[in-house]
Amino acid sequence: METSQAIQANLALEAVIVNAIVNQPRSQQTLIGPSEIGTDCLRCLARKLAGMERDKPQNINDVPWLPFLGTAMHAMLEGFFEADNSNYESPRWLIENRVNIGNIGDKEITGSCDLFDTVTKTVIDHKLVGATKLAKVAKKGPGAMYRVQAHLYGYGWTRQGQEVENVAIKFYPRNNVSMAAGAFWHEPYNEKIATVAMARANEIFEKVTNTDDLNEYLRTLPTDSECFSCSEYPSLDPVVAAIEDDLFTQPTPFNKR
């Protein structure tokens, strides 16, 4: 009897956590944001711009646990920087401010920027990542999606009158006992990176809005071997060829994506 009650307690515990994760505001977001516009997966970019619904988690195995850990870390860091602002005559850190990065079609696109350092005029984004991503950051940089996101936030800040000189991403290690195992990527702010990304998104939005067969159009778009969103949508065939351009690189696509 005691064992059965303990199992019931565990099921109840898991149900509370799963329900909270699935129904938190970040999980309910339907309008595309800066974190998604720079994706290498054009198929999922088109899906999001078309407003396609993702498959809902069916059980605990489907719950996006790693993104939740990132969300929890962001909540803690927000408090740290709010507290640090008391050390200055005026706040050094602008925390979780919503910035407007322009329009896609007739939709105003905004995003919540983790940090803006008013002293160094630097946009900073927090990322909680595993060892594999940290190794890639060291060799190849943050990747197009994260890089574009940082510049889009920079673009949003400039539209609000801030002078932006740098964009940066602080990568925190998810699987290491020391924060020193993380990485800090940065580069000068470049408005063109943001405007090119927005132009690409508007071009795809125009196509998904006017196509007579959305699924057929999606089949023509390349996927990305590292895309986490593909598995959240119904699979499509056949495999499509990868493409490359100066800003967005497309790795070999996975089948049934």
N, C-alpha and C positions, 0 to 999 in steps of 0.2 A: 504494500500500500504506500509506504513512504517513497519507494522508488518511483511509482506511478505519479505521485504528487509532485516530485521533483521534476519529472519530465513535463508535467503540465505547467509548472512554473517556468521552465525554460521556453516552452512554446509561447506562453503569454509574454515573456520578456522579449522574445524575437519578434512577435507580432507588433509590439509597441514600437520597437526600433525601426522595423521595416516600414510601418505605416508613416512614421515621422519622416524617414528619408524620402520615400516616394512622394509624399505630399508637401515637402518643404518648397518654398517659393522658387528656389533655383531649379528644382526638378519640374515645376509646373510651367516654367518659362516657355513660351511658344514663338515669340518674335526673336529673330536672329540677333546676336550681339557681337561685339568686337572679338570675342574669344573664338568665334566660329567663322568669321568672314575670311580669314587667311588660310583656311584649311586646304591641304593638298588634294583632298577628295572632292572633286567637282560634283560627283554624283550626290554625295550627302549635302553639299552646299546647295544644290538644286532642290533636293528634298526639303531642306529647311526653308528655303525661299518660297517654295510652293505651299508651305504650311502642312506638310504631310504629318500625320500622327505616327508616333513611334509605338512599337509594341510595348504594352505595359508589363512590368515585372509580374510573373506568375507565382514566384515563390522566393525564398531567401537566396537561392542560387542566382537569381536575376537582379538582385538589388545592387546598385552601383556603389559598392562599399568604398573603393579607393577615392572617387570624387567626394564622397561624404567626409573622408578623413581630411581632404584638402579644405573643405568648407569649415570643418571644425578648427583647423589650424588658423584659417583666416580670421575667424571670430576671436581667437585668443590674441593674435597679433594686433588686431584692431585696438583692443584694450591696452596693449603695451604702448602703442604709439600715442594714443590719447593721453595716457599718463605722462609720457615724456614731454608732450607739448607744454606741460605746466612749468617746465624748466626754461621757457623762453618768454620774452616780453609779448611776442605775438606768435601764434602757432607756426612751428617749422613744418610740420607734417599736415598735409591735407589728406584726410583719410576717407576712403570709400565714397568719394564724391562722384556723382553721376554727371557724365559729360556727353554732349551731343556730337556725334560724328558725321551727321548729314542724313540724307534720305536714300532709301532704296525703294524705287517706285514712289508711292505717296506715303510711305511709312517712315516716320522719324525714328532713327536708330540711336539708341543711347547705351551706355555701359557704365558700370561702377568701377572706377579706377582705384586699385588698392591703396596706392600712395603717390603723392606728389611732394617732393622735397623742395620747398621754396628757397632754400639756401643755395643748393647746387642746380636748381631748375631741372630736376631729373624726375621723370616718370618711372615708378618702380612697381613691378608686378610680382606677387608671391606665387611660387609653384612648389608643390610637394611632390617629389618624383622618386622613382626607384633607381637602383644602381645602373641599369641599362641606359636610361635616359641621361643620367649624369655623365656616363662615359661618352655618349654621343655629343653632349653639349661641349665637352672638353675637346673633341676632335672636329666637330662640324658646326658648332654653334647651336642656337635654340631650335632651329627648324622654322620653316616659313610661317606656320600658324601662330606660334608664340611671338615671332619677330613682328609680323604684321599687327598682331593685337597691341603690342607695345607702341608702335607708331600710330595706330588708330587712336589710342588714348592720348598720345601727344598731340595729335591733330584736334581732338576734342578740347583739350586744354587751351590750345591756341585760339580756337573759336570762341572761347570764354575770356580771352584777353590775357592769358598767362604767357609769359615767355618761356619756351621749352628749349633746352639745349641738348639734353640727353634722354635716351630711353634705356631702361635696364630691367633685367629679370633676375630676381634672387631665387635660385633653386635650392630648396631645403631637402636634405636626404631623408627619405621615408624609412630606409632599412639600415641605418647606421646609428651607433650610439653617440656620435659626435656631430654637431652642426658644422664643424670644420670640414666635413666630407662633402659639403654642398659646393655650389658654384655661383659666381656672380658674372652675368653677361651684360655688356653695355655697348652702346654705340651712339654717335651723334644723331639727333632727331632729323629725319628726312621726310618732309611732307609728301614727296612724290610716292613713297611706299604706301602711304595711307590712301592717296587719291587713286592710284592704280588699282588697289584692292577694292575700293568702292565702285570704281568703274566696271571691274570684272563682275562684281556682285550684281550691279544694275543690268549688265548685259544678260546674265543668266536669268535674272528675275523677269526680264522682258520676254525671254524665250519660254520659260515655264508658264508665264501668264497667257501667252498667245498660242501655245501648241495645242493641237487637237488630240494628241495622244501623249500624255505625260510619261507613262511607262516606257513608251518607245523612245522618247527623247532621253530619259534617264539611262537607257541601255547604251546610248552613244557616248556617255560621259565616263571618263576614267575614274578609278577608285585609287585608294592609297593603302599600301600594305600595313600601315600603322594606324589606320582610322578606327577609332573606338565606336563611332556612331553607326557604321554599316550594319553591325549585328543587331541594332535596335529597330531596323526596318525590314519588311519582307524582302527576301533575296530576289535578285534579278539575274537573268542570263540573256545573252551570252557574255563572256569576258570581253572587255573592250581594250583597245591599245592604250598604252600610256602616252602622255605628251609631256613636253618640257618647254618652258619659256624662261625669260631672264629672271623672273621673280619667284614663280611658283614651279617647283619641281614635282613630278608625278612618278613615284616609285611603281614597280610592277604591281598590277592589280591582283586582288584575290578573286578566285572563282566564287560564283553565287553571291556576289556583292552588288 
